[in-house]
Amino acid sequence: SKCRQLARMSRLEGPAAREAVTARLRRFAGEQGEACLLVVLAGGQRVVVSYVDCDQAVRVSQATVEKIPFFEKPTGRMLAAIADEAELRQVLARHGLPGKHWDGIADESSLRKELAALRKRGFCRVGHGKEGLVALACPVSAGGERAWGVVGTFAPGYRCPPAREKALLKALRKLAADLAADVAAGTARSA
């Protein structure tokens, strides 16, 4: 598990990989008008590798998003869904069961069932009523390999009716595929 985490981080260490990731995120933010980020799991924690803000006058601040507990964030849920057994143990040791942060999940069996459903669906959506926030997350993986990261975006609810949310999810899935291809190509070139 530690080797997997180190390999995950090393994929993104080189300047070419970081530039490619940032360029993709900037393109998404520019085209979609919403902030986006790439996160990975390390030591049971959600680690933001890269974040690009949007140019909207009204936007959700990254500081606000980071204050939301791990299991309330779609990126956190998706990271738990793609985690191997040792990584999931680290997540649970650090954050505990979701409880009030995710549909009252209070036992490991229920959590595993929900995580399996997320893996099958291939994305996570969370709507926060009180903040008026819609947040989406998709796993990043190339050609049948295990997912190594998660991309996410979030927007004020008033700017995200169903048709817009569908378009954002489609763009986010494309971003995930493009990042996987870029990082795989960068890793292949440096090997």
N, C-alpha and C positions, 0 to 999 in steps of 0.2 A: 504494500500500500504506500509506504514512504517513497519507494522507487517510482511508483506511478505518479505521485505528487511532484517529485523532483523533475521527472520527464515532462510533466504538464507545464511546469514553470519554465523549464529550459527551452521549450518550443518558442516561448515568447520573449526570451532574453536578448536575442540579437537585435541590433538596430534595424535591420531590414524587416524582421518580423514585427517589431513595434511600429515601424512606419507604415507597414501594410495594414495592420490592425487599425491604427489611428485614421488612416486614409479611408478605409471602409466605413468606420463609424462616422466620420465627418460627412461622407457622401450620404449615408442614411439620414443623419440629422438634417442635412441641407435639403434633401428631396422630400422627407416626410415632415419636417418642421417640428420634430420631437427629439428630446434627448435620448441617448442610448449608451449602453455600457456592455463590457465583456467582463465576466467574473469567472473565477475558478475556485475550487475547494482546496484548502490547505490547512491541515491540522484541525479539521472540523469547523473552520471559519470560512465565510464567504469573503474572498479577496477580490477587490476591484482592480483589474489589470489596466483597463482604459475606460475613460468616461468622456463623452462629448456632449456638451450642452446644446440646446437649440437657441434660435434667435427670436423666439416668440416673446412678446411683451409680457404675457401671462404664462408662467411655466412652473413646473414642480421643481423645487430646488433639490439638489443632490443631498444636502444636509437633512432635509425632511425625510427623504427616502431612506437614508442610512439610519435614522432613528427608529424606523419600523423594525420590530423583531424579526429574526431569521425566518421563521415559518409563516409570517404574514406576507413576506416578499415572494413574488413568483420566482425570482431568481434563486432564492433560498430553497424553496420547495423543489425546483427543478434540479438544483445541485444535489439535494438529498436523493432525488429519484435516480440520478446517474451515478451515485456513489457506489463503490464496492462495499462489501460487508464491513471491512475494517474502517473505511471512511464513514460509513453510516454510524458505526459505534462511536467514532469521534464526534460526529454531529450531535448524537444523543447525549454523550457525556458533557458536551459544552452547552447545549441548548435545552436538553430535556425533551419530553414529548410536547407536541404543539399545544394541546389543550385549547384554551380560548383563542389562540392565534390561528387555528385552522379547524373549523367545524367541530370543536370540542373533542378532537382526537386525544384519547386518554390512555390508549394501550398500543403496544408495539404492533400487534396483529392488524389493527385498523390502519395504523400509519403505513405499514408495508403494502396493504391493499390500495391505499390512495396513491402511494409512490408508483406502484405497478401501473395504475390507471394513467398517471401522468406520462410514464415512459411510453405506453401504448398510444396515447393521444399525440405525443410529440410536442406539446406546448403547455404552458400554464397561464391562466388568466386570473387576476385578482382585481376586484373592484372594491374600493374603500369608500363606503357611503359617506362617513363624516368628513373625510378629506376631499371627496369628489374626485378620486383618482382612479384611473384605469391603468393597470400594469400588465405587461405581457412578457413571457420569457420562452426561449427555445434553446434546446441543446445544440452544441457545436460538435460535429463529428464528420469524418470523411470516409466514404466508401466502406461502410460496414464496421468500421472500428468503433470501439467504445467512446462515447462522448467524453470530451476532455474539458469542456467549458460551457458556459451559458451566456447568451446575449439577451438583453432585456431593453424594454422601452416603457415609458410611462407618460401619461398625458392627463390634463384635467378632464374630468368626465364630460363636461359640456362640449368639449371639442372632439369627443370620441363616440358619436352615435354608432349603431351597429354596422353600417356600411363602411364607415371610416375605420372602425376597429378591425373589420375583416381585411381591409387594404393594409393596415399597419401590420397585422399578423403575417400576411403574405410577404410584405417587404422584410419583416424580421426573419422569416424563414430563409429568404434569399440571402440576407446578410449572414446568417449562420453558415449556409452552404459556401458562400464566397470566402468567409474567414477560414473555414476548414480547408478549402482548396489553397488559399494563400499560405497558410501556415504549413500545410503538408508540402507544398512546393518549396518553401523556404527551408524546411528541414531537409528535404531531399537534396537541395543545392549545397547546403553546408555539410552534408554527410560525406 
